[in-house]
Amino acid sequence: TPVAIHRRLSGQHVKERIVGSAHRLVYGVLACLSLLVSGMVLLIFDIVVDHTVAVATAVCTFAVMVLLLVALPTHLVRRHA
């Protein structure tokens, strides 16, 4: 897909729009991935252990994923710039 988009839009000076759109899409995908993994943790722990423990574990999992996938890269970019 990226090659097809590049070939189709080459020379039309829309690079900034494409990069901005791709940036927002990646954050959306990362958010969905975090929710998916947290939901799987919730389901598994709810069946195996207890609902309260499952909710706490899923919330912690979601927080760690947000820290690793959003906060850490943002911090590193600001620190490097």
One Martini backbone bead per residue (centre of mass of N, CA, C, O) as a GRO file, in nm:
protein
   81
    1THR     BB    1   0.058   0.061  -0.023
    2PRO     BB    2   0.284   0.276   0.000
    3VAL     BB    3   0.375   0.250  -0.294
    4ALA     BB    4   0.107   0.323  -0.428
    5ILE     BB    5   0.081   0.600  -0.300
    6HIS     BB    6   0.345   0.717  -0.400
    7ARG     BB    7   0.294   0.685  -0.706
    8ARG     BB    8   0.021   0.843  -0.716
    9LEU     BB    9   0.142   1.118  -0.541
   10SER     BB   10   0.369   1.194  -0.704
   11GLY     BB   11   0.422   1.545  -0.733
   12GLN     BB   12   0.171   1.678  -0.538
   13HIS     BB   13   0.248   1.790  -0.253
   14VAL     BB   14   0.135   1.563   0.004
   15LYS     BB   15   0.329   1.463   0.229
   16GLU     BB   16   0.228   1.596   0.494
   17ARG     BB   17  -0.055   1.471   0.490
   18ILE     BB   18   0.032   1.174   0.488
   19VAL     BB   19   0.202   1.177   0.745
   20GLY     BB   20  -0.023   1.278   0.933
   21SER     BB   21  -0.220   1.046   0.878
   22ALA     BB   22  -0.031   0.814   0.959
   23HIS     BB   23   0.012   0.905   1.249
   24ARG     BB   24  -0.286   0.878   1.338
   25LEU     BB   25  -0.321   0.580   1.259
   26VAL     BB   26  -0.108   0.462   1.448
   27TYR     BB   27  -0.242   0.555   1.712
   28GLY     BB   28  -0.502   0.396   1.664
   29VAL     BB   29  -0.371   0.116   1.651
   30LEU     BB   30  -0.239   0.125   1.933
   31ALA     BB   31  -0.502   0.155   2.088
   32CYS     BB   32  -0.633  -0.108   1.988
   33LEU     BB   33  -0.409  -0.295   2.087
   34SER     BB   34  -0.433  -0.224   2.387
   35LEU     BB   35  -0.730  -0.310   2.415
   36LEU     BB   36  -0.697  -0.601   2.324
   37VAL     BB   37  -0.493  -0.700   2.534
   38SER     BB   38  -0.657  -0.614   2.782
   39GLY     BB   39  -0.903  -0.792   2.714
   40MET     BB   40  -0.755  -1.061   2.726
   41VAL     BB   41  -0.665  -1.037   3.017
   42LEU     BB   42  -0.945  -1.011   3.136
   43LEU     BB   43  -1.058  -1.281   3.040
   44ILE     BB   44  -0.849  -1.474   3.159
   45PHE     BB   45  -0.856  -1.375   3.459
   46ASP     BB   46  -1.161  -1.415   3.498
   47ILE     BB   47  -1.151  -1.726   3.461
   48VAL     BB   48  -0.903  -1.805   3.652
   49VAL     BB   49  -0.959  -1.610   3.895
   50ASP     BB   50  -1.084  -1.285   3.908
   51HIS     BB   51  -1.248  -0.997   3.851
   52THR     BB   52  -1.079  -0.795   4.015
   53VAL     BB   53  -0.805  -0.890   3.915
   54ALA     BB   54  -0.865  -0.851   3.615
   55VAL     BB   55  -0.906  -0.546   3.616
   56ALA     BB   56  -0.634  -0.466   3.739
   57THR     BB   57  -0.458  -0.602   3.521
   58ALA     BB   58  -0.575  -0.457   3.273
   59VAL     BB   59  -0.505  -0.170   3.363
   60CYS     BB   60  -0.201  -0.217   3.387
   61THR     BB   61  -0.155  -0.307   3.097
   62PHE     BB   62  -0.255  -0.048   2.964
   63ALA     BB   63  -0.055   0.145   3.102
   64VAL     BB   64   0.204   0.014   2.994
   65MET     BB   65   0.139   0.044   2.693
   66VAL     BB   66   0.117   0.350   2.691
   67LEU     BB   67   0.401   0.404   2.791
   68LEU     BB   68   0.552   0.243   2.557
   69LEU     BB   69   0.381   0.362   2.291
   70VAL     BB   70   0.375   0.684   2.383
   71ALA     BB   71   0.549   0.817   2.611
   72LEU     BB   72   0.836   0.726   2.537
   73PRO     BB   73   0.857   0.836   2.245
   74THR     BB   74   0.789   1.128   2.322
   75HIS     BB   75   1.026   1.169   2.514
   76LEU     BB   76   1.254   1.104   2.312
   77VAL     BB   77   1.188   1.329   2.109
   78ARG     BB   78   1.214   1.570   2.305
   79ARG     BB   79   1.506   1.506   2.397
   80HIS     BB   80   1.637   1.515   2.106
   81ALA     BB   81   1.526   1.817   2.017
   0.00000   0.00000   0.00000
